[in-house]
């Protein structure tokens, strides 16, 4: 899932009477003695379960089950609030959603707190993309999270602004512009800035999204296969930083921070032409750009495969209804439900199930908003070629520190080398060195 949003809301999928009944004592199998069960699930952002009607459907199929959802719109706030519960092991509820950048904490230092879901009723390992399945695997082989969605990469672009700059507008031709790699994408940005008639326009929102695309397209970025930190010595990390810094320092960016208020408002003003675009970004763009952007935005293939984002459902070992929670987690991540979420959430929740992605209801999906782009085919093709990234427990922290360095280059004019050293210092202060 994506990191957008700043509000915290609670959605209760039950009546007060049902909740009262469901708080009765539990038997040894993990279900209430009354035969009624309340399953508490913690989510963030738009994971699509409620908006797609999946909770209501599950309750209909299982009359003794009530689902209570606690949803936080901001993943960073959600994760921060989760820390005391992870430290104490108490109050986690029955199903806990975990963003991909955090999953190695769950599958690493907190592995003993979560249930092995590899054999939960209905789970089929081969229905998931292998690289997604591997991300939640602990050292002992237990699988502690079931993938809900992924974030395969494309590039979203404004056809009208490309046309004005004398660039192709047809999506295959646009993809051909940067087919040689992300460096070519920045080259196209320089060409756009030279050719655009409106000199207030910018080629991209910020180079920080470009950095994420490059990092999440590697097998090794911050951690090697043994779990050792290599963020400061891996040339692939520095290449990604240098290219993003080049973009940020060149004047081709709108100097915006993604997901902030000014960034959202800028879409309706149409002041930049491209956004590095994982599947979930479609919801961000369509909501921010509004009706005026419909038919102006389109989607081209990315210069290289990458996955930015995606989440998991985990089940704490001490859940009082663990057996029922495992069944619900398995059902929500089943290919059929993943296809419904993709179709019903309108937020680009692309399936982590390759079975779902290959099915006609996903593969045949087109987006009217994005010029009738074949989103199922574009993102499905990107997902097939994804490398398995070695993710570590502080993946998010390191990304944030380096992204802050890129922001200093972009907004303060700081020397890229100096800002890089400062970011590495911030990482070392926070987590030390391996």
Secondary structure, 3 states (H helix, E strand, C coil): CCCCCCCEEEEEECCHHHHHHHCCCECCCCCECCCCEEEEEEEECCCCCCCCCHHHHHHHHCCCEEEEEEEECCHHHHHHHHHHHHHHCCCCCCEEEEEHHHHHHHHCCCHHHECCCCCCCCCCHHHECHHHHHHCECCCCCECCEECEECEEEEEEEHHHHHHCCCCCCHHHHHHHCCCCHHHHHHHHHHHHHHCCCCCCEEECCHHHHHHHHHCCCCCCCECCCCCECCCCCHHHHHHHHHHHHHHHHCCECCCCCCCHHHHHHHHHCCEEEEEEECCHHHHHHHHHCHHHCCCEEEEECCCCCECCCEEEECECCCCCHHHHHHHHHHHCCHHHHHHHHHHHCCCCEECEHHHHHCHHHHCCCECCCCCECHHHHHHHHHHCCCCCCCCCCHHHHHHHHHHHHHHHHHHCCCHHHHHHHHHHHHHHHHCCC
